[in-house]
Amino acid sequence: MIFQSEKPIIQIAYAVEDVRQAAQIWSDKFNIGPFYVNEHIPLANSCVRGAPEPFDHSSAYGWKENLMIELICDHAQKLSPSAVSPEKPFSGIHHVAWIAPDFEAECQALENQDCLKVLSAQNGNESGMKLAWFDPQNGMNHFYEIYEDTDDIREFYAFLSGKAKNWDSRNPVRDMSG
């Protein structure tokens, strides 16, 4: 399969203030597209830094060569590792992501490497794909994100990859529902 290997980084995410504006800029500057926007993404069983707490974020997803580009806005600025300062909270790489063939074992392996789990949740509802963010605490200044290996996440990556391959540079910013 296209995403199969030890720990392939399949996504790099950048912290932005406005996902639509950022997607337009990335499309104009780097000819990446189309970007698909998902605003106020629903999560179930969300825990922030170990405590049950909602996490409100929006994202724009694009594809370049063999990598997803995510532009992410943390609306409450709870989990933005690369903030330059309180006056400039949206800046730089937010996280890199990979699919974990064994999600629970991968979480444990990261915790055994002194990575702190800063977010755990399920996408959409209580039966949705599990995801987690970890702070590696190693000077990288960004998080790691891992996904549970599901058909849905693989289909989403295949969808984005296919749309990018056939993109004609028109309509670079689109809604997920459209």
VOFIKE-343923 format. One record per atom (N, C-alpha, C, CB): x, y, z negated; residue in three letters. Coordinates in steps of 0.2 Angstrom, whole numbers, padded with zeros to 4 digits, always signed. Glycine has a CB too. Layout:
<rs>
XYZALA
...
</rs>
This chain:
<rs>
+0004-0006+0000MET
+0000+0000+0000MET
+0004+0006+0000MET
-0005+0000-0006MET
+0002+0012+0002ILE
+0005+0018+0003ILE
+0008+0021-0004ILE
+0001+0023+0006ILE
+0005+0020-0009PHE
+0007+0023-0016PHE
+0010+0018-0020PHE
+0001+0026-0019PHE
+0013+0012-0018GLN
+0015+0007-0022GLN
+0023+0007-0023GLN
+0013+0000-0019GLN
+0025+0008-0029SER
+0032+0007-0031SER
+0033+0008-0038SER
+0037+0013-0027SER
+0039+0008-0041GLU
+0040+0009-0048GLU
+0036+0014-0051GLU
+0047+0009-0050GLU
+0038+0020-0050LYS
+0034+0026-0053LYS
+0035+0032-0048LYS
+0037+0029-0060LYS
+0031+0031-0042PRO
+0032+0036-0037PRO
+0028+0042-0039PRO
+0029+0034-0030PRO
+0031+0048-0039ILE
+0028+0054-0040ILE
+0024+0056-0034ILE
+0033+0060-0042ILE
+0017+0056-0035ILE
+0013+0057-0029ILE
+0009+0063-0029ILE
+0008+0051-0029ILE
+0011+0067-0034GLN
+0007+0074-0035GLN
+0012+0079-0039GLN
+0001+0074-0038GLN
+0012+0085-0036ILE
+0015+0090-0040ILE
+0010+0096-0041ILE
+0022+0093-0037ILE
+0009+0098-0047ALA
+0004+0103-0048ALA
+0007+0110-0051ALA
-0001+0101-0054ALA
+0005+0115-0048TYR
+0007+0122-0050TYR
+0001+0126-0054TYR
+0009+0126-0044TYR
+0003+0129-0059ALA
-0001+0133-0063ALA
-0003+0139-0059ALA
+0002+0135-0070ALA
-0009+0141-0059VAL
-0011+0147-0055VAL
-0017+0150-0059VAL
-0013+0145-0048VAL
-0018+0156-0057GLU
-0024+0160-0061GLU
-0030+0159-0057GLU
-0022+0167-0061GLU
-0030+0159-0050ASP
-0036+0158-0046ASP
-0035+0153-0041ASP
-0038+0165-0043ASP
-0038+0147-0041VAL
-0036+0142-0037VAL
-0038+0143-0030VAL
-0040+0135-0039VAL
-0044+0147-0028ARG
-0045+0148-0021ARG
-0040+0153-0018ARG
-0052+0151-0021ARG
-0038+0158-0022GLN
-0034+0163-0019GLN
-0027+0159-0018GLN
-0033+0169-0024GLN
-0025+0155-0023ALA
-0018+0152-0022ALA
-0018+0147-0017ALA
-0017+0148-0029ALA
-0024+0144-0016ALA
-0024+0139-0010ALA
-0024+0143-0003ALA
-0031+0135-0010ALA
-0027+0148-0003GLN
-0026+0152+0003GLN
-0019+0154+0004GLN
-0031+0159+0003GLN
-0016+0157-0001ILE
-0009+0159+0000ILE
-0004+0153+0002ILE
-0006+0162-0007ILE
-0005+0147-0001TRP
-0001+0141+0000TRP
-0002+0139+0008TRP
-0003+0135-0004TRP
-0009+0139+0010SER
-0010+0138+0017SER
-0007+0142+0021SER
-0018+0138+0018SER
-0007+0149+0020ASP
-0004+0154+0024ASP
+0003+0153+0025ASP
-0006+0161+0022ASP
+0006+0152+0019LYS
+0014+0152+0018LYS
+0017+0146+0021LYS
+0016+0154+0011LYS
+0014+0140+0019PHE
+0017+0134+0020PHE
+0013+0129+0025PHE
+0018+0130+0014PHE
+0008+0132+0028ASN
+0004+0128+0033ASN
+0001+0121+0030ASN
+0007+0127+0039ASN
-0001+0122+0023ILE
-0004+0116+0020ILE
-0011+0117+0020ILE
-0001+0115+0012ILE
-0014+0111+0021GLY
-0022+0111+0021GLY
-0025+0105+0024GLY
-0024+0118+0024GLY
-0031+0105+0023PRO
-0035+0109+0020PRO
-0035+0108+0012PRO
-0043+0109+0022PRO
-0036+0113+0008PHE
-0037+0112+0001PHE
-0044+0111-0001PHE
-0034+0118-0003PHE
-0045+0107-0005TYR
-0052+0105-0008TYR
-0052+0108-0015TYR
-0054+0098-0007TYR
-0057+0112-0017VAL
-0058+0115-0023VAL
-0063+0112-0027VAL
-0060+0123-0022VAL
-0061+0110-0034ASN
-0066+0107-0038ASN
-0066+0112-0045ASN
-0064+0100-0040ASN
-0071+0115-0046GLU
-0071+0120-0051GLU
-0074+0117-0058GLU
-0075+0127-0049GLU
-0071+0119-0063HIS
-0074+0117-0070HIS
-0075+0109-0070HIS
-0080+0121-0072HIS
-0070+0106-0069ILE
-0070+0099-0068ILE
-0072+0095-0074ILE
-0063+0096-0066ILE
-0078+0091-0074PRO
-0080+0088-0080PRO
-0076+0082-0082PRO
-0087+0085-0078PRO
-0075+0082-0088LEU
-0071+0077-0091LEU
-0075+0074-0097LEU
-0064+0079-0094LEU
-0074+0067-0098ALA
-0077+0064-0104ALA
-0072+0062-0109ALA
-0081+0058-0102ALA
-0073+0061-0115ASN
-0069+0059-0121ASN
-0062+0063-0121ASN
-0067+0052-0120ASN
-0063+0070-0120SER
-0057+0074-0119SER
-0054+0075-0126SER
-0059+0080-0116SER
-0047+0074-0127CYS
-0044+0075-0133CYS
-0038+0080-0131CYS
-0041+0069-0137CYS
-0037+0086-0134VAL
-0031+0090-0133VAL
-0027+0090-0139VAL
-0034+0098-0132VAL
-0021+0088-0138ARG
-0016+0087-0143ARG
-0019+0083-0149ARG
-0014+0094-0146ARG
-0022+0077-0147GLY
-0024+0073-0152GLY
-0031+0074-0155GLY
-0020+0072-0157GLY
-0034+0080-0154ALA
-0041+0081-0157ALA
-0046+0082-0152ALA
-0040+0088-0161ALA
-0052+0079-0153PRO
-0057+0079-0148PRO
-0059+0087-0147PRO
-0064+0076-0151PRO
-0058+0088-0140GLU
-0059+0095-0138GLU
-0060+0095-0131GLU
-0053+0100-0140GLU
-0065+0099-0128PRO
-0066+0100-0121PRO
-0060+0103-0118PRO
-0072+0104-0119PRO
-0058+0102-0112PHE
-0053+0105-0108PHE
-0056+0107-0101PHE
-0047+0100-0107PHE
-0056+0114-0101ASP
-0060+0117-0095ASP
-0054+0119-0090ASP
-0064+0123-0097ASP
-0054+0116-0084HIS
-0050+0118-0079HIS
-0053+0117-0072HIS
-0043+0113-0079HIS
-0050+0120-0067SER
-0052+0120-0060SER
-0045+0118-0056SER
-0055+0127-0058SER
-0046+0115-0050SER
-0041+0113-0046SER
-0042+0114-0039SER
-0038+0106-0048SER
-0037+0115-0035ALA
-0037+0115-0028ALA
-0032+0109-0026ALA
-0036+0122-0024ALA
-0034+0105-0021TYR
-0030+0099-0019TYR
-0029+0099-0012TYR
-0033+0092-0021TYR
-0022+0099-0010GLY
-0020+0099-0003GLY
-0015+0093-0003GLY
-0017+0106-0001GLY
-0012+0092+0003TRP
-0008+0087+0005TRP
-0002+0089+0010TRP
-0012+0081+0008TRP
+0004+0087+0008LYS
+0009+0089+0013LYS
+0014+0083+0013LYS
+0014+0095+0010LYS
+0015+0080+0019GLU
+0019+0074+0020GLU
+0016+0068+0016GLU
+0026+0076+0019GLU
+0020+0067+0011ASN
+0018+0061+0006ASN
+0016+0063-0001ASN
+0023+0056+0006ASN
+0014+0069-0002LEU
+0013+0072-0008LEU
+0007+0076-0009LEU
+0019+0076-0010LEU
+0003+0075-0014MET
-0002+0080-0016MET
+0000+0086-0019MET
-0008+0076-0020MET
-0002+0092-0017ILE
-0001+0098-0020ILE
-0007+0100-0024ILE
+0001+0104-0015ILE
-0007+0101-0030GLU
-0013+0103-0034GLU
-0011+0110-0037GLU
-0014+0098-0040GLU
-0016+0114-0036LEU
-0016+0121-0039LEU
-0021+0121-0045LEU
-0017+0127-0034LEU
-0018+0122-0051ILE
-0023+0121-0057ILE
-0023+0127-0061ILE
-0020+0115-0061ILE
-0029+0128-0063CYS
-0031+0134-0068CYS
-0033+0131-0074CYS
-0036+0139-0064CYS
-0030+0132-0079ASP
-0032+0130-0086ASP
-0036+0137-0089ASP
-0026+0128-0091ASP
-0042+0136-0089HIS
-0046+0142-0090HIS
-0045+0145-0097HIS
-0054+0141-0089HIS
-0044+0141-0102ALA
-0043+0143-0109ALA
-0035+0144-0110ALA
-0046+0138-0114ALA
-0031+0142-0106GLN
-0024+0143-0107GLN
-0021+0139-0113GLN
-0022+0150-0107GLN
-0024+0133-0113LYS
-0023+0128-0119LYS
-0016+0124-0117LYS
-0028+0124-0121LYS
-0016+0122-0111LEU
-0011+0117-0109LEU
-0007+0120-0103LEU
-0014+0110-0108LEU
-0003+0125-0104SER
+0001+0128-0098SER
+0008+0128-0100SER
-0002+0135-0096SER
+0012+0123-0099PRO
+0018+0122-0101PRO
+0023+0127-0098PRO
+0021+0115-0100PRO
+0022+0130-0093SER
+0027+0134-0089SER
+0025+0141-0090SER
+0027+0132-0082SER
+0021+0143-0095ALA
+0020+0150-0095ALA
+0026+0154-0097ALA
+0015+0152-0101ALA
+0028+0159-0093VAL
+0034+0164-0094VAL
+0033+0168-0100VAL
+0035+0168-0088VAL
+0027+0170-0101SER
+0026+0174-0107SER
+0018+0175-0108SER
+0029+0181-0107SER
+0016+0177-0114PRO
+0009+0178-0115PRO
+0006+0183-0110PRO
+0007+0181-0122PRO
+0010+0187-0107GLU
+0007+0192-0102GLU
+0007+0189-0095GLU
+0011+0198-0102GLU
+0011+0183-0094LYS
+0011+0180-0088LYS
+0010+0172-0089LYS
+0018+0181-0084LYS
+0004+0170-0091PRO
+0003+0163-0093PRO
+0003+0158-0087PRO
-0003+0163-0096PRO
+0001+0161-0081PHE
+0001+0156-0075PHE
+0007+0156-0071PHE
-0006+0158-0071PHE
+0011+0151-0071SER
+0017+0152-0068SER
+0021+0145-0067SER
+0022+0157-0071SER
+0023+0143-0061GLY
+0027+0137-0061GLY
+0024+0131-0061GLY
+0032+0137-0066GLY
+0028+0126-0061ILE
+0026+0119-0061ILE
+0022+0117-0067ILE
+0032+0114-0060ILE
+0016+0114-0066HIS
+0012+0112-0072HIS
+0013+0105-0074HIS
+0005+0113-0071HIS
+0013+0101-0069HIS
+0015+0093-0070HIS
+0016+0090-0064HIS
+0009+0090-0073HIS
+0019+0084-0065VAL
+0020+0079-0059VAL
+0016+0073-0061VAL
+0028+0077-0058VAL
+0013+0069-0056ALA
+0009+0064-0058ALA
+0011+0058-0054ALA
+0002+0066-0056ALA
+0009+0052-0057TRP
+0009+0045-0054TRP
+0003+0041-0056TRP
+0016+0042-0055TRP
+0002+0036-0053ILE
-0003+0031-0054ILE
+0000+0025-0058ILE
-0006+0028-0048ILE
-0003+0024-0064ALA
+0000+0019-0069ALA
-0003+0012-0067ALA
+0000+0021-0076ALA
+0000+0007-0065PRO
-0003+0000-0064PRO
-0006-0002-0070PRO
+0002-0005-0061PRO
-0003-0001-0076ASP
-0006-0003-0083ASP
-0006+0003-0087ASP
-0001-0009-0086ASP
-0012+0007-0087PHE
-0012+0013-0090PHE
-0010+0013-0097PHE
-0019+0016-0089PHE
-0013+0008-0101GLU
-0011+0008-0108GLU
-0004+0007-0110GLU
-0015+0003-0112GLU
-0001+0002-0106ALA
+0006+0001-0107ALA
+0011+0007-0105ALA
+0008-0005-0102ALA
+0008+0011-0100GLU
+0012+0017-0097GLU
+0012+0022-0103GLU
+0009+0019-0091GLU
+0006+0023-0106CYS
+0005+0028-0111CYS
+0010+0026-0117CYS
-0002+0028-0114CYS
+0010+0020-0119GLN
+0014+0017-0124GLN
+0022+0018-0122GLN
+0013+0010-0126GLN
+0024+0017-0116ALA
+0031+0018-0114ALA
+0033+0025-0115ALA
+0032+0015-0107ALA
+0028+0030-0113LEU
+0030+0037-0113LEU
+0030+0039-0120LEU
+0025+0041-0109LEU
+0026+0037-0124GLU
+0026+0038-0132GLU
+0033+0036-0135GLU
+0020+0036-0135GLU
+0035+0030-0133ASN
+0041+0027-0135ASN
+0047+0031-0133ASN
+0042+0020-0133ASN
+0046+0035-0128GLN
+0052+0039-0125GLN
+0051+0046-0128GLN
+0052+0040-0118GLN
+0047+0047-0134ASP
+0046+0053-0137ASP
+0042+0058-0133ASP
+0053+0056-0140ASP
+0038+0056-0129CYS
+0034+0061-0125CYS
+0028+0062-0129CYS
+0032+0058-0118CYS
+0025+0068-0130LEU
+0019+0069-0134LEU
+0013+0069-0129LEU
+0020+0076-0138LEU
+0008+0065-0131LYS
+0002+0066-0127LYS
-0002+0072-0129LYS
-0003+0059-0129LYS
-0003+0076-0124VAL
-0006+0083-0125VAL
-0013+0083-0122VAL
-0002+0088-0122VAL
-0015+0078-0118LEU
-0022+0078-0116LEU
-0023+0070-0114LEU
-0023+0082-0109LEU
-0029+0068-0116SER
-0032+0062-0114SER
-0039+0063-0112SER
-0031+0056-0119SER
-0041+0059-0107ALA
-0048+0060-0105ALA
-0050+0055-0100ALA
-0050+0068-0102ALA
-0057+0055-0098GLN
-0059+0051-0092GLN
-0062+0056-0087GLN
-0064+0046-0095GLN
-0061+0055-0081ASN
-0064+0059-0076ASN
-0071+0058-0075ASN
-0060+0057-0069ASN
-0075+0064-0076GLY
-0082+0064-0075GLY
-0086+0061-0081GLY
-0084+0059-0069GLY
-0086+0055-0082ASN
-0090+0052-0087ASN
-0086+0046-0091ASN
-0097+0049-0085ASN
-0090+0043-0096GLU
-0086+0038-0100GLU
-0084+0032-0096GLU
-0091+0036-0106GLU
-0086+0031-0090SER
-0084+0025-0086SER
-0079+0028-0081SER
-0090+0022-0083SER
-0077+0034-0081GLY
-0073+0037-0076GLY
-0065+0035-0077GLY
-0073+0044-0076GLY
-0061+0036-0072MET
-0054+0035-0073MET
-0051+0038-0079MET
-0051+0037-0066MET
-0047+0034-0082LYS
-0043+0037-0088LYS
-0037+0041-0085LYS
-0040+0032-0092LYS
-0035+0047-0088LEU
-0030+0051-0087LEU
-0027+0053-0093LEU
-0031+0056-0082LEU
-0020+0055-0093ALA
-0017+0058-0099ALA
-0011+0062-0096ALA
-0014+0052-0103ALA
-0010+0067-0100TRP
-0004+0072-0099TRP
+0001+0071-0105TRP
-0006+0079-0098TRP
+0007+0071-0103PHE
+0012+0070-0109PHE
+0017+0076-0108PHE
+0016+0064-0108PHE
+0020+0078-0114ASP
+0025+0083-0114ASP
+0031+0079-0115ASP
+0024+0089-0119ASP
+0036+0079-0110PRO
+0042+0075-0111PRO
+0047+0078-0116PRO
+0045+0074-0104PRO
+0046+0084-0118GLN
+0050+0088-0123GLN
+0058+0087-0121GLN
+0049+0085-0129GLN
+0059+0088-0114ASN
+0066+0087-0112ASN
+0069+0092-0108ASN
+0067+0080-0108ASN
+0066+0098-0109GLY
+0068+0104-0105GLY
+0066+0104-0098GLY
+0076+0104-0105GLY
+0061+0100-0096MET
+0059+0100-0089MET
+0054+0106-0088MET
+0056+0094-0087MET
+0051+0108-0094ASN
+0046+0113-0094ASN
+0040+0112-0090ASN
+0049+0120-0091ASN
+0038+0106-0089HIS
+0032+0104-0086HIS
+0029+0097-0089HIS
+0032+0103-0078HIS
+0023+0095-0088PHE
+0020+0089-0091PHE
+0021+0084-0086PHE
+0013+0090-0093PHE
+0020+0077-0088TYR
+0019+0072-0084TYR
+0011+0070-0084TYR
+0023+0065-0086TYR
+0008+0068-0079GLU
+0001+0066-0079GLU
+0001+0059-0076GLU
-0003+0070-0075GLU
-0002+0054-0080ILE
-0003+0048-0077ILE
-0011+0046-0076ILE
+0000+0042-0082ILE
-0012+0042-0071TYR
-0019+0040-0069TYR
-0019+0033-0070TYR
-0021+0042-0062TYR
-0025+0031-0072GLU
-0027+0024-0072GLU
-0028+0022-0065GLU
-0034+0022-0076GLU
-0025+0016-0063ASP
-0025+0014-0056ASP
-0032+0011-0054ASP
-0020+0008-0055ASP
-0036+0015-0050THR
-0043+0013-0049THR
-0044+0014-0041THR
-0048+0018-0052THR
-0049+0011-0038ASP
-0050+0012-0031ASP
-0052+0019-0030ASP
-0056+0008-0029ASP
-0056+0023-0035ASP
-0058+0030-0034ASP
-0052+0034-0033ASP
-0062+0032-0039ASP
-0046+0034-0037ILE
-0041+0038-0036ILE
-0037+0037-0030ILE
-0036+0037-0042ILE
-0036+0030-0028ARG
-0033+0029-0022ARG
-0037+0031-0016ARG
-0032+0021-0021ARG
-0043+0031-0016GLU
-0048+0033-0010GLU
-0047+0041-0010GLU
-0055+0031-0011GLU
-0047+0044-0015PHE
-0046+0051-0015PHE
-0039+0053-0012PHE
-0046+0054-0023PHE
-0034+0050-0014TYR
-0028+0052-0011TYR
-0028+0050-0003TYR
-0022+0048-0014TYR
-0031+0045-0001ALA
-0031+0043+0006ALA
-0035+0048+0009ALA
-0034+0036+0006ALA
-0041+0050+0006PHE
-0045+0055+0009PHE
-0041+0062+0011PHE
-0051+0057+0005PHE
-0037+0064+0006LEU
-0034+0070+0006LEU
-0028+0070+0012LEU
-0030+0073+0000LEU
-0025+0064+0011SER
-0019+0063+0016SER
-0022+0063+0023SER
-0016+0056+0015SER
-0028+0059+0024GLY
-0031+0059+0031GLY
-0033+0066+0033GLY
-0037+0054+0031GLY
-0036+0070+0029LYS
-0039+0076+0031LYS
-0033+0081+0033LYS
-0042+0080+0025LYS
-0027+0080+0029ALA
-0021+0084+0031ALA
-0018+0082+0038ALA
-0016+0084+0026ALA
-0018+0076+0039LYS
-0015+0073+0046LYS
-0020+0076+0052LYS
-0015+0066+0046LYS
-0026+0077+0051ASN
-0030+0079+0056ASN
-0032+0086+0056ASN
-0036+0075+0056ASN
-0029+0090+0052TRP
-0031+0097+0050TRP
-0029+0101+0056TRP
-0028+0100+0044TRP
-0034+0106+0058ASP
-0032+0110+0064ASP
-0031+0117+0062ASP
-0038+0110+0069ASP
-0029+0118+0056SER
-0028+0125+0053SER
-0034+0129+0052SER
-0023+0129+0057SER
-0040+0127+0053ARG
-0046+0131+0052ARG
-0048+0129+0045ARG
-0051+0130+0057ARG
-0052+0134+0042ASN
-0056+0133+0036ASN
-0051+0129+0030ASN
-0062+0128+0037ASN
-0046+0133+0028PRO
-0041+0130+0024PRO
-0043+0129+0017PRO
-0035+0134+0024PRO
-0048+0132+0014VAL
-0050+0132+0007VAL
-0058+0129+0008VAL
-0050+0138+0003VAL
-0059+0123+0005ARG
-0066+0120+0005ARG
-0068+0118-0002ARG
-0065+0114+0010ARG
-0074+0117-0002ASP
-0077+0115-0009ASP
-0077+0107-0008ASP
-0084+0117-0010ASP
-0076+0104-0014MET
-0076+0097-0014MET
-0082+0094-0012MET
-0074+0094-0022MET
-0088+0097-0013SER
-0094+0095-0011SER
-0096+0095-0004SER
-0100+0098-0015SER
-0091+0099+0000GLY
-0093+0101+0007GLY
-0088+0098+0012GLY
-0093+0108+0008GLY
</rs>
